[in-house]
């Protein structure tokens, strides 16, 4: 998935984690922060920047896609987890 490739090129470790049966949504999971976990904890805007990058890449493929942040390492979670919703 292109959004994972972009985040990985920035130094993160992101992958597609799940997809529902109709492929209407999928999840992107990051286990290594491209900005550094400690930097993200000091600057939570970096978590929003990650979401923005994922949103932009996804919107280039799917019109009206929506990305929700469920977890971030910057907020002390064990990973970053974003759900992507694609309208029918």
Phi, psi and omega in degrees: 000135186298321181296326177290320179300317180298312181294325178290325177294335178278356178110001179272181173227095185240147178209160174284126186262323185204159176214138178282173187299325183269002183058024178283340176211158174214169181241147176243126182243133177242129179251349174229125181283129179293340182261350186095129184302318181294321177296320179294324177294324179282331185227081183301345176300334179295328176293321177290327176295318177300313178300318180297320178294314179299315180300316182296315180296315180296321182291340175288341181255317184241124176292140175061025176291151180232136180244131177243137177268123178256325180214150171216144176293330178297336177259014174093004178283165181283348179200173170259140184216119182238133174258136180248123179252130181241117181293150179288000000 
